[in-house]
Amino acid sequence: MTAGRTKAMFPRRYSRWVLVFFLVASFWLVKKLVDIYNSLPPLYSQYHWQEMALPQHSENLPYPDDDSRKFLWMSDHVRGYGAGWGNVLQEHFMDGYLAYVSKRSLVFNNYTWHTGLLPYSHWKTNIIPSRIPLSTIISGPLAGGPFPPGSDAPRAVMKDYFDTICPETLVLDHEALSSRLPSNYTAGMLVDTWVELLDSTPERCVEIKKVVFDIDLVMGSERLLDVMPGFFESPIVKEFRWSPLIEDILHQNLVQFAPDNLPHPSGNDPYPIIEGLLVMHIRRGDFERHCKGLAERNMSFTAFNQIEGIIDRFTVPPRGLKGHLTNEGMRAYQRACYPTMHDIVRRVGEIASESEGKLKNIYIMTNGKREWIHRLQEALVAAGHWDSIASSRDLELNDEQRYVAQAGDMLIGQRADVFIGNGFSSLSANVAMLRMAKNLGGERTRYWL
């Protein structure tokens, strides 16, 4: 009997500890899951629903947004993975212009990093949103905003609505069209040819396969530039705006890089220049490998970085024996594409001296590590007199802004008194284009050389 009671007591005694263990483990697991959930990036669902609620997502509107409007969907548009926001925005500008001059409604989609089913992707060791609604970053006609009164261009619609209204599309292949053009065709020739074709196409729902404004036009070529006069005068550029979320990045961080007496935005100039502010764009990390690849392919500045009025020009270095790039040629690419700290301090000194003392504050757009940025700040202070030097790493951002912060950098660069860009970067290219649209060329939009 005693032995039987002893055997029965062991399970009861240990069952209490087992129960306690499972309760503690369950509590820990729930807490970890809550912590993981709270650390996940936002999905920006409210912006998606706001896009869905745009008034043009209806067939019961007056001209030009009535049921007679035609649509243009660029199905192979650039995605974020392997390209980045600068490439996506650059192409979206040009696609928007083509839709505008062809009087078709541009179909826009999310800023897409990954097209899979999962809402999250990863970049290096970071979890990021797979898709971000376009209106999170920009506003204006490119994100479904209205055109100016009297315009006969239909407003842009989101892809979800297009799929509803256009279950079937006429698919046109860009490569088939471009193959009929001269090998050195310009963007002006390309746009004219597409407009002629789209004007003669009665189908309402048109999908273009392959990228129209491809890398051969926008990278290292001046062939894009003949459309710039019409492009700059179009509402695509004139009515372009950053989203309120992005504008708030600048406003809430002004104290770090700007004086108190700032000009107030107006309807005519929503993004006035911040006097005395020098903004420089410095790429680090994997861009070093990219720069070496550009050198091997004899590439020049991207098209937007060669707009007429920009005075800094990159001359592709001549090749040495057997067609190899000389050490001097490689250094020319390094100075322009991946400048050393010495190169940066030297160039800043040159441009600051040309400004005759009007530049007081520095903002550094960069993906560099904090330690490297700190050493650069020390070098700049030692070489000149600056009231403040801040960088992308210093920005105070909320959870939604953190994953679109590069657009905040672009807005700060757009409003700089003087901007020093990377001529091989699409991010710098968009900043330069928006500045040149305001005639901020000459000594105010510069490059590493």
ROGUMI-237456 format. One line per 10 residues: number of its first residue (from 1); their letters; for each residue x, z, y of C-alpha. Coordinates in steps of 0.2 Angstrom, whole numbers, plus 2048, in hexadecimal, padded with zeros to 3 digits. Layout:
# residues N
NUM = a = X/Z/Y; ...
# end
This chain:
# residues 449
1 = mtagrtkamf = 800/800/800; 80E/805/80C; 817/7F5/808; 807/7EB/80B; 804/7F3/81C; 816/7F0/821; 814/7DD/81D; 804/7DC/827; 80C/7E5/836; 81A/7D9/839
11 = prrysrwvlv = 80F/7CA/83C; 804/7D4/849; 813/7DB/851; 81C/7CA/853; 80C/7C1/857; 80B/7CA/868; 81D/7C4/86C; 819/7B3/867; 809/7B3/872; 813/7BA/881
21 = fflvasfwlv = 820/7AC/87E; 813/79E/87E; 80B/7A5/88E; 81C/7A6/897; 821/795/891; 810/78D/896; 811/795/8A7; 823/78E/8A9; 81D/77D/8A3; 80E/77C/8AF
31 = kklvdiynsl = 819/782/8BD; 826/774/8B9; 819/767/8B8; 812/76D/8C9; 823/76C/8D0; 826/75B/8C9; 815/755/8D0; 819/75C/8E1; 82A/753/8E1; 823/742/8DD
41 = pplysqyhwq = 822/735/8EC; 812/732/8F5; 808/723/8EF; 800/71F/900; 7EF/71D/8F9; 7E6/720/90A; 7F0/710/911; 7E9/706/902; 7D7/70B/906; 7D9/707/918
51 = emalpqhsen = 7E0/6F6/914; 7D1/6F3/908; 7C5/6F8/917; 7CC/6EB/923; 7BD/6E1/92A; 7C4/6D0/925; 7C1/6D5/913; 7AF/6CE/914; 7A8/6BC/915; 79B/6C1/922
61 = lpypdddsrk = 7A6/6C0/932; 7A7/6B3/940; 7B4/6A5/941; 7C2/6A5/93D; 7BF/6B3/930; 7AF/6AC/929; 7AC/6A4/918; 7B5/694/91E; 7C6/69C/91F; 7D4/697/913
71 = flwmsdhvrg = 7E1/6A2/90B; 7F4/6A1/907; 7FC/6AC/8FA; 80E/6AB/8F7; 80F/6B1/8E5; 822/6B2/8E3; 825/6BB/8F3; 835/6C7/8F2; 833/6D8/8EA; 83C/6E7/8EF
81 = ygagwgnvlq = 846/6E9/8DF; 857/6E1/8E1; 853/6DB/8F3; 84D/6E9/8FE; 841/6EB/90D; 84B/6E0/919; 84A/6D1/90D; 837/6D5/90A; 833/6D6/91D; 83E/6C7/921
91 = ehfmdgylay = 834/6BC/915; 824/6C3/91A; 827/6BF/92C; 82A/6AC/927; 81B/6AC/91B; 810/6B3/928; 816/6A5/934; 812/698/928; 801/69E/925; 7FE/6A0/937
101 = vskrslvfnn = 803/68E/93C; 7F9/687/92D; 7EA/691/932; 7E8/69A/922; 7E5/6AC/91E; 7F6/6B4/918; 7F3/6BE/908; 7FE/6CE/909; 803/6DA/8FB; 80B/6EB/8FA
111 = ytwhtgllpy = 81D/6ED/8FD; 821/6ED/8EA; 830/6F4/8E2; 82A/6F2/8D0; 81B/6E8/8CA; 818/6F3/8BA; 809/6FE/8B7; 812/70F/8BB; 810/715/8CD; 822/71A/8CE
121 = shwktniips = 833/712/8CC; 844/718/8CE; 853/713/8D9; 863/71A/8D2; 85F/72C/8CF; 850/72C/8DB; 83D/72B/8D6; 835/71F/8E3; 823/717/8E5; 821/707/8DB
131 = riplstiisg = 816/700/8E9; 813/704/8FB; 805/6FD/905; 80B/6F2/913; 802/6FB/920; 80C/70A/91C; 81B/701/925; 814/6F4/931; 804/6EF/93A; 7FF/6E0/944
141 = plaggpfppg = 7FA/6CF/93D; 806/6D0/92F; 7FD/6DF/928; 7EB/6D9/92B; 7EA/6DD/93D; 7E1/6D2/949; 7E8/6C3/952; 7E6/6C2/965; 7D5/6BE/96C; 7D1/6AB/96B
151 = sdapravmkd = 7DD/6A8/95C; 7D6/69C/94F; 7E1/6A4/941; 7D8/6AE/934; 7DE/6C0/931; 7E9/6C4/922; 7E1/6CC/913; 7E7/6D7/905; 7EB/6D0/8F4; 7DD/6DA/8EC
161 = yfdticpetl = 7D0/6D2/8F7; 7D7/6C1/8F4; 7D6/6C3/8E1; 7C3/6C7/8E3; 7BF/6B8/8EE; 7CB/6AC/8E6; 7CA/6AE/8D3; 7D2/69D/8D1; 7E0/695/8DC; 7E8/685/8DF
171 = vldhealssr = 7FA/687/8DB; 807/67E/8E5; 819/67E/8E0; 826/680/8EE; 834/678/8E4; 82A/668/8E2; 827/667/8F4; 838/66B/8FA; 840/65F/8EE; 838/651/8F8
181 = lpsnytagml = 842/657/908; 854/653/90D; 860/65F/905; 864/667/916; 852/669/91B; 84F/675/929; 841/682/92A; 838/678/937; 838/669/92B; 832/674/91D
191 = vdtwvellds = 824/67C/928; 81E/66B/92E; 81D/665/91C; 814/674/916; 807/674/924; 804/661/921; 800/665/90F; 7F6/674/912; 7EC/66B/91F; 7E7/65E/913
201 = tpercveikk = 7E3/66A/905; 7D0/66D/904; 7D2/67B/8F8; 7CF/68C/900; 7DA/697/8F5; 7EC/691/8F4; 7FA/699/8EB; 80C/694/8EE; 819/696/8E0; 82B/699/8E3
211 = vvfdidlvmg = 832/6A0/8F3; 830/695/902; 83C/69D/90E; 849/69F/901; 85B/6A6/901; 862/695/905; 859/695/916; 85B/6A7/91B; 86C/6AB/915; 87C/6A4/91D
221 = serlldvmpg = 872/695/925; 86C/690/936; 85F/684/92E; 851/692/931; 854/692/944; 84B/683/949; 83A/68C/947; 83F/69B/952; 838/695/962; 826/693/95B
231 = ffespivkef = 829/6A2/950; 82D/6AD/95F; 81E/6A7/968; 812/6AA/95A; 807/6BA/958; 811/6BD/948; 81F/6C3/952; 817/6C7/963; 809/6D2/95B; 815/6DA/94E
241 = rwspliedil = 815/6ED/94E; 81B/6FB/943; 80F/707/93B; 80B/717/943; 814/720/935; 824/717/93A; 822/719/94C; 820/72B/949; 832/72B/941; 839/726/952
251 = hqnlvqfapd = 82E/732/95D; 832/741/953; 845/73E/952; 847/738/964; 850/748/969; 85E/744/95E; 864/734/966; 85A/731/976; 858/739/987; 848/740/98E
261 = nlphpsgndp = 844/733/99B; 83E/725/98E; 834/716/994; 822/718/98D; 81C/70A/982; 80F/6FE/989; 804/6F0/983; 811/6E3/98A; 81F/6EC/982; 81B/6F8/974
271 = ypiiegllvm = 82E/6FB/970; 837/6FD/980; 84A/6FE/980; 852/710/980; 85F/70F/98D; 870/715/988; 86D/715/976; 87A/70C/96A; 873/709/959; 87E/702/94B
281 = hirrgdferh = 87A/6FD/939; 887/701/92C; 884/6FD/91A; 88E/707/90D; 88C/709/8FA; 889/6FA/8F0; 88A/6EF/8FF; 89D/6EE/8FC; 89A/6E4/8ED; 88D/6D9/8F5
291 = ckglaernms = 89A/6D5/903; 8A7/6D0/8F7; 89A/6C4/8EF; 896/6BD/900; 8A8/6B9/903; 8AA/6B0/8F3; 89C/6A5/8F7; 8A2/6A1/909; 892/6A8/911; 88F/6AA/923
301 = ftafnqiegi = 882/6B6/92C; 870/6B5/927; 865/6AA/932; 85D/6B7/93C; 86E/6BD/941; 872/6AC/948; 864/6AA/954; 868/6A1/964; 86E/6AD/971; 878/6B8/965
311 = idrftvpprg = 88A/6B7/96B; 893/6BF/95C; 896/6B1/94F; 89F/6B2/93E; 8AA/6A4/93A; 8AC/6A2/927; 8BF/6A3/924; 8C8/694/91D; 8CD/694/90B; 8DF/695/906
321 = lkghltnegm = 8E8/68D/8F7; 8DD/688/8E8; 8CE/68C/8F2; 8D1/69F/8F2; 8CC/6AA/900; 8DC/6B1/909; 8DF/6C3/90C; 8DC/6C0/91F; 8CB/6B7/91A; 8C6/6C6/90F
331 = rayqracypt = 8CA/6D2/91E; 8BF/6C8/929; 8B0/6CA/91D; 8B4/6DD/91B; 8B4/6DF/92E; 8A3/6D7/930; 89A/6DC/920; 8A2/6ED/91A; 8AC/6F3/929; 8B8/702/926
341 = mhdivrrvge = 8B7/711/931; 8C5/70A/93C; 8BC/6FA/93E; 8AC/703/943; 8B5/70E/950; 8BE/6FF/957; 8AF/6F4/959; 8A4/702/961; 8B2/705/96D; 8B3/6F2/972
351 = iasesegklk = 8A0/6F1/974; 89F/702/97E; 8AC/6FC/98A; 8A2/6EC/98D; 893/6F7/992; 89D/6FF/9A0; 898/711/99B; 885/70E/99A; 885/713/987; 883/726/984
361 = niyimtngkr = 87B/729/973; 87E/722/962; 873/720/953; 87A/71A/942; 86E/711/936; 877/713/926; 875/717/913; 886/71F/913; 889/730/90C; 888/73F/918
371 = ewihrlqeal = 89B/744/916; 8A0/732/91B; 894/732/92A; 89B/742/930; 8AC/73B/930; 8A6/72C/939; 89E/737/946; 8AE/741/949; 8B8/730/94B; 8AC/72A/957
381 = vaaghwdsia = 8AC/73A/961; 8BF/73A/961; 8BF/728/968; 8B2/729/975; 8A6/733/980; 895/734/978; 887/740/97C; 880/73F/96A; 883/737/95A; 875/737/94D
391 = ssrdlelnde = 872/72E/93D; 865/729/930; 869/739/926; 864/743/935; 852/73D/936; 845/74A/934; 838/741/928; 828/747/91F; 824/742/90D; 81C/731/912
401 = qryvaqagdm = 82A/72C/91E; 838/730/912; 835/721/907; 833/714/916; 840/71C/921; 84A/70B/922; 83C/704/92C; 83E/713/938; 851/70E/93A; 84C/6FD/93E
411 = ligqradvfi = 840/702/94C; 84E/70D/953; 85A/6FE/952; 84C/6F3/95A; 84B/6FF/969; 85E/701/96C; 866/6FD/97C; 874/6F5/972; 873/6F1/95F; 882/6EE/954
421 = gngfsslsan = 87C/6E6/944; 882/6E0/933; 881/6CD/933; 87F/6CC/921; 871/6D8/920; 85F/6D3/920; 85A/6E5/927; 866/6E1/936; 85F/6CF/937; 84D/6D6/939
431 = vamlrmaknl = 853/6E1/947; 85C/6D3/94F; 84D/6C7/94E; 842/6D4/956; 84E/6D7/964; 851/6C4/967; 83F/6C2/968; 840/6CD/978; 850/6C4/97E; 85B/6D2/97A
441 = ggertrywl = 86A/6C7/976; 87B/6C5/97E; 884/6D5/97F; 875/6E0/978; 874/6D9/966; 885/6DA/95E; 88D/6D9/94D; 89C/6E0/944; 8AB/6D4/945
# end
